[in-house]
Amino acid sequence: MAETKKAPKRTEATQTWTDEEKAAMQEHAKELKAAKSGKKLDGEADLLAKIAAMPPADRKLAERFHAIVMAAAPDLQMRTWYGMPAYSKDGKLICFFQAAAKFKARYATFGFEENAKIDDGSMWPTSWAVTTEFSAADEARVTELVKKAVS
C-alpha cells in the first residue's frame, strides 16, 4: 500500500499573508498568465491605470517617477509587476514604483531589480524610500540611477 505524505505543518508566521500581499500575488499571477497565453499586453495602459487608481499622494509621486524614468530611458517598456508600475528592458525588469498604500507602508518605494546595472563596489542600495518632499536633487539622483541602470 502506498504511503501518503502529510503536508508539512505550517507555523503561524508562514501561514499569515496580509490581504495586500495576497492581492499583489494574485495580480502577478494574472500578469504571468496573460504573458504565457501570448496575449498582447498593453503595458503602458496597464501602468497608467495603476497610477490613476492610486490615492492622491501616491499618484502624484508615481506620475513624477513615471515622467523621470521615461525622460531618462525612453526605450524602457512600461508594464506592471505585482500590480505596481514597472519598467523593463529586453523583457527583463529594471525598476519599479511601489505606492505607500500598496502595503500600507509609511512611505512609497522606488527600486531596482537585479538586471539594473547600478552595481557600485561590493554593496549598494537597490531601493529607496520616497516621501512627498521628493526634491529636485532627488529627481536628479533618480535620473542618474535610471540612466546607469540601462547603460
C-alpha positions, 0 to 999 in steps of 0.5 A: 500500500502506498504511503501518503505524505502529510503536508508539512505543518505550517507555523503561524508566521508562514501561514499569515499573508496580509490581504495586500500581499495576497492581492499583489500575488494574485495580480502577478499571477494574472500578469504571468498568465496573460504573458504565457497565453501570448496575449498582447499586453498593453503595458503602458495602459496597464501602468497608467491605470495603476497610477490613476487608481492610486490615492492622491499622494501616491499618484502624484509621486508615481506620475513624477517617477513615471515622467523621470524614468521615461525622460531618462530611458525612453526605450524602457517598456512600461508594464506592471509587476505585482500590480505596481508600475514597472519598467523593463528592458529586453523583457527583463525588469529594471525598476519599479514604483511601489505606492505607500498604500500598496502595503500600507507602508509609511512611505512609497518605494522606488527600486531596482531589480537585479538586471539594473546595472547600478552595481557600485563596489561590493554593496549598494542600495537597490531601493529607496524610500520616497516621501512627498518632499521628493526634491529636485536633487532627488529627481536628479539622483533618480535620473542618474540611477535610471540612466546607469541602470540601462547603460 
